[in-house]
């Protein structure tokens, strides 16, 4: 799933991301940055993420406009 960081507090690690396709907002899981290249996030940053069993964004990865192309196009 792709989206954009809506908010992020580097002190607490709390934040949220908004899905590009559904515009749904997901809170960041406590381990959302674990294993990723990110040490910090900024509002408006494009990311690719998974949703955990609790409905939170996790496994954040770098996203880009290029990732938004239609498959096979």
Secondary structure, DSSP 8 states (H G I E B T S, - for coil): -EEEEEEE-TTT--EEEEETTT--EEEB-TTTTTTSS-S---TT-EEEEEE-TTS-EEEEEE--GGGGS-TT-
